[in-house]
Amino acid sequence: MAITASGLYSKVIIAAFNATQLAIDLSLATHKIALYANTITPDFEATAANAAFGQGAYATGEVFGTGWATGGVALSAAATGATSTSPTLTSTGGTVSYGMGNVAVSATTLTNARGALLYADALSGDPGIVFVNFGADYSTNNGVFGVNWTGGVCFSWDVTP
């Protein structure tokens, strides 16, 4: 098992658009970001329940420690470098972008974080929104653990046919 890619959870996205109408509000700052070691394999085709924090592939392998709690940190408590801690959705030329401030948590001590699960903590079952592969293991020793989004964008989605 290993983290090899970043991606959106297709079954969670489908549940937001079908009769289930999963109420994922991407503008909430209460979503959380949890860190994982390179011992899991994200399943982007998993059911909504198995693409969630603490379930399925995400039941083990979480990285936490001093300054970074089990279950991750809320975006509102971790966002820096933005005029708002709330994520934003924008659209340009048929591409929808999900942007937010960089995540930076001071005084953390963590070992071997390889990726991050951004999930909807306010919803029942904590459905996953996106998993981000860092591409390498990162650790801190009473330092800042940060995730800097390229251009302030966590993910973008081309919705043109």
Secondary structure, 3 states (H helix, E strand, C coil): CCCCCCEECHHHHHHHHCCCCCCCCCCCCCCEEEEECCCCCCCCCCCCHHHECCCHHHHCCEECEECECCCCEEHHHHEECCCCCCCEEEEECCEEEEECCEEEEEEEEEEEEEEEEEECCCCCCCEEEEEEEEEEEEEEEEEEEEECCHHHEEEEEECCC
